Amino acid sequence: MTRVTIDPVTRLEGHGKIEILLDEHGDVIHTYFQVPELRGFEQLCVGRPLEEMPTLTSRICGVCPEAHLMAAAKAVDAAYHVTPPRPAQLLRELLYSAFIFADHTTHFYVLSGPDFLVGPDAPKAERNILGVIHKIGAEIGLQVIQARKYGHEVIEMVGGRKVHPVSTVAGGMTKGITPEQRAVVAGIGQWMVDFAAGTLDLFAEQILGNPAYLDMIRGDIYSHRTYYMGLVDPDGRAAMLDGEVRVVAPDGARLGQFPPVAYTDWIAERVEPWTYLKFPYLRPVGWHGLVDGAESGVYCVGPLARLNVADAMKTPRAQAAYEQFFATLAPAENGVKQLVHQRMAMHWARLVELMAAAERVVELAADEEITSTQLRSVPTEAPTEGVGCVEAPRGTLYHHYWSDERGLVTRANLIVATTNNYAPIAMSVERAARSLIHAGKVDDGLLNRVEMAFRAYDPCFGCATHSLTGEMPLEVTIRDAAGESIGVLRQNC
Amino acid sequence: MPPASQSESSARTAEPAAGRTPASATLVVGLGNPLRGDDGVGLKVAEGLRQAAAMLPDVEIAELSVGGLALMERLLGYERVIIIDAASTGAGQPGTIRISTLGDLGLKSTANLDSSHDATLLAAMGAARSLGVEVPSKILIVAVEVTPTDAFATGLTPAVAAAIPAAIAVVLELLAS
């Protein structure tokens, strides 16, 4: 076939750009998925005070500022060689749990929910929060808003501000909470647990109870046997804020576990000439292309990955949901845990985490030390270099800063969740393309199915890029064997 | 089936999600990301407005970097809202200022009112309405045309920076009418 040059310079701003190449029979040979990257971010950091990184990086994204804030805060702690006292760690986890709760609620009811609750073949105009409200009722809509409100209330209480918290400092926190505030949090936490339980029930009824949707979740179209990466606590339970990074192979065997500071031993980057973004892959396994399997160093992060790598959840009701999740989708064989590879299951995994976050809010409010005033270990040494790692809603997030002895940043490196997921997203997009394009005929459902593949990963392109009206902006160009464009599908751009 | 049952514990009574009584009737929101170059023009305009608008009764100025649901939640309770934001419509040179209502925007989106992890502001307002929540009766968008960029940067390009005084004047005029 004709050699086609994919020129990354012609990418669209903030959009997903896909080139699909067909052979002479009109079947898909390959799919190239290009994304824009976080250009210039490092330049923004260099020369600035290290301690400014949490508030600076929380402005990368208007949706998950807390994730960047915490990753940066942990990196700053590490660079200053300090460990926050336990009460400060409790407060940070309280803030973070409230954030995860609000974010996962929003994602399920506003983003992924519509695909299931309203249906993937429903008219576009209905596949959004409005459609969910019409289908399920206004009561749910009000509770979604309430859930967000409660989440933001806790964040503001602990963080000092709703969207961009300001209370983290090197070695701890600037403020704590009073016994009165703690009582408020306890009440909110209980509401959150009830809401999470109701959401899991809703999922079981409306989605698992619907054969068509269950098929969609179980189906092979979005199934990839890859490695998975996620944080675990010292007992191997799923963690969002503190712990070590665990990697498991497609068959569930543990490849390894490492402290975040060692991430460069584990993650390497593959340069492909047709895209700006490099593909991270597992260094010990090696790169064999965008393929499944234990020989391929491709790995996946996010809610599904976190459940796959963990031995258990930290809290009881989340644990019950975790067990039901695996029992339904990947029952153990000879007592050995099997992994769930179907990417649509991410939506369910998110709800297990929703419950876990809610339960943690209750547990943290009940911890005696949550109202302590021992909130800071003041740094005594000049800073050097530090890595902070957290689980953002979308997956593992690394912040790495180098500092001079004055505390000014000399270098910065970020690996965001979507970068970690670049290879799996590309593979899911290719799978969707292959299943829907045959003999040169492009199915109308292509864009929707591709969009569903994206949505499962909830990817963030270049963080804080925008330009949507409820749908992923996509430009899909299909080229025949001669390299000529035979069709361009555009959505929202 | 509604997801949450009311807990018998010390759960506080759920306050209505909306129904705030803000101090002012009008909210002016400068929207943008301060780290994404021209994307932050809305923030700069709002900043410039503060002094001028201090003399105007019943006007609150806010600088926000959120979209969709969070933005909708912030707008509730006001009678009138003016949002200043960057737009990349391609119809006009960078620095061009356009006024429209939220409804006028239709499928076109200004860079920042939407998010890939959230509802669009349009959908969020629609959701609020269908939930019986009181939404502002008038929402105006003052859009400053920009060329979007992937790169992180803290300043504005000259053409866009030059539009700030005009944008401030436009908003002041809207506030006076």
Chai-1 contact restraints between the chains, C-beta under 6 A:
chainA,res_idxA,chainB,res_idxB,connection_type,confidence,min_distance_angstrom,max_distance_angstrom,comment,restraint_id
A,E13,B,P148,contact,1.0,0.0,6.0,A-B,restraint_1
A,P36,B,D150,contact,1.0,0.0,6.0,A-B,restraint_2
A,R39,B,D150,contact,1.0,0.0,6.0,A-B,restraint_3
A,R39,B,A151,contact,1.0,0.0,6.0,A-B,restraint_4
A,G40,B,A151,contact,1.0,0.0,6.0,A-B,restraint_5
A,G40,B,F152,contact,1.0,0.0,6.0,A-B,restraint_6
A,F41,B,F152,contact,1.0,0.0,6.0,A-B,restraint_7
A,L44,B,F152,contact,1.0,0.0,6.0,A-B,restraint_8
A,R59,B,P34,contact,1.0,0.0,6.0,A-B,restraint_9
A,R59,B,L35,contact,1.0,0.0,6.0,A-B,restraint_10
A,G62,B,S65,contact,1.0,0.0,6.0,A-B,restraint_11
A,G62,B,V66,contact,1.0,0.0,6.0,A-B,restraint_12
A,V63,B,S115,contact,1.0,0.0,6.0,A-B,restraint_13
A,V63,B,H117,contact,1.0,0.0,6.0,A-B,restraint_14
A,V110,B,A119,contact,1.0,0.0,6.0,A-B,restraint_15
A,N128,B,A123,contact,1.0,0.0,6.0,A-B,restraint_16
A,I129,B,A119,contact,1.0,0.0,6.0,A-B,restraint_17
A,I129,B,A123,contact,1.0,0.0,6.0,A-B,restraint_18
A,I129,B,A127,contact,1.0,0.0,6.0,A-B,restraint_19
A,L130,B,A123,contact,1.0,0.0,6.0,A-B,restraint_20
A,L130,B,G126,contact,1.0,0.0,6.0,A-B,restraint_21
A,L130,B,A127,contact,1.0,0.0,6.0,A-B,restraint_22
A,I133,B,S130,contact,1.0,0.0,6.0,A-B,restraint_23
A,A138,B,L131,contact,1.0,0.0,6.0,A-B,restraint_24
A,E139,B,P2,contact,1.0,0.0,6.0,A-B,restraint_25
A,G141,B,A127,contact,1.0,0.0,6.0,A-B,restraint_26
A,G141,B,L131,contact,1.0,0.0,6.0,A-B,restraint_27
A,L142,B,L131,contact,1.0,0.0,6.0,A-B,restraint_28
A,Q143,B,P3,contact,1.0,0.0,6.0,A-B,restraint_29
A,Q143,B,A4,contact,1.0,0.0,6.0,A-B,restraint_30
A,I145,B,A17,contact,1.0,0.0,6.0,A-B,restraint_31
A,Q146,B,A14,contact,1.0,0.0,6.0,A-B,restraint_32
A,Q146,B,A17,contact,1.0,0.0,6.0,A-B,restraint_33
A,K149,B,A17,contact,1.0,0.0,6.0,A-B,restraint_34
A,V163,B,V66,contact,1.0,0.0,6.0,A-B,restraint_35
A,G187,B,S10,contact,1.0,0.0,6.0,A-B,restraint_36
A,G187,B,A11,contact,1.0,0.0,6.0,A-B,restraint_37
A,G187,B,R12,contact,1.0,0.0,6.0,A-B,restraint_38
A,Q190,B,S7,contact,1.0,0.0,6.0,A-B,restraint_39
A,Q190,B,S9,contact,1.0,0.0,6.0,A-B,restraint_40
A,Q190,B,A11,contact,1.0,0.0,6.0,A-B,restraint_41
A,W191,B,A11,contact,1.0,0.0,6.0,A-B,restraint_42
A,D194,B,A4,contact,1.0,0.0,6.0,A-B,restraint_43
A,D194,B,S5,contact,1.0,0.0,6.0,A-B,restraint_44
A,D194,B,S7,contact,1.0,0.0,6.0,A-B,restraint_45
A,F195,B,P3,contact,1.0,0.0,6.0,A-B,restraint_46
A,F195,B,A4,contact,1.0,0.0,6.0,A-B,restraint_47
A,G198,B,P3,contact,1.0,0.0,6.0,A-B,restraint_48
A,G198,B,A4,contact,1.0,0.0,6.0,A-B,restraint_49
A,T199,B,P3,contact,1.0,0.0,6.0,A-B,restraint_50
A,L202,B,P3,contact,1.0,0.0,6.0,A-B,restraint_51
A,G462,B,D150,contact,1.0,0.0,6.0,A-B,restraint_52
A,A464,B,N33,contact,1.0,0.0,6.0,A-B,restraint_53
A,H466,B,A111,contact,1.0,0.0,6.0,A-B,restraint_54
A,H466,B,N112,contact,1.0,0.0,6.0,A-B,restraint_55
A,H466,B,D114,contact,1.0,0.0,6.0,A-B,restraint_56
A,S467,B,S109,contact,1.0,0.0,6.0,A-B,restraint_57
A,S467,B,A111,contact,1.0,0.0,6.0,A-B,restraint_58
A,L468,B,D114,contact,1.0,0.0,6.0,A-B,restraint_59
A,L468,B,S116,contact,1.0,0.0,6.0,A-B,restraint_60
A,T469,B,L107,contact,1.0,0.0,6.0,A-B,restraint_61
A,T469,B,S109,contact,1.0,0.0,6.0,A-B,restraint_62
A,T469,B,T120,contact,1.0,0.0,6.0,A-B,restraint_63
A,G470,B,T120,contact,1.0,0.0,6.0,A-B,restraint_64
A,G470,B,A123,contact,1.0,0.0,6.0,A-B,restraint_65
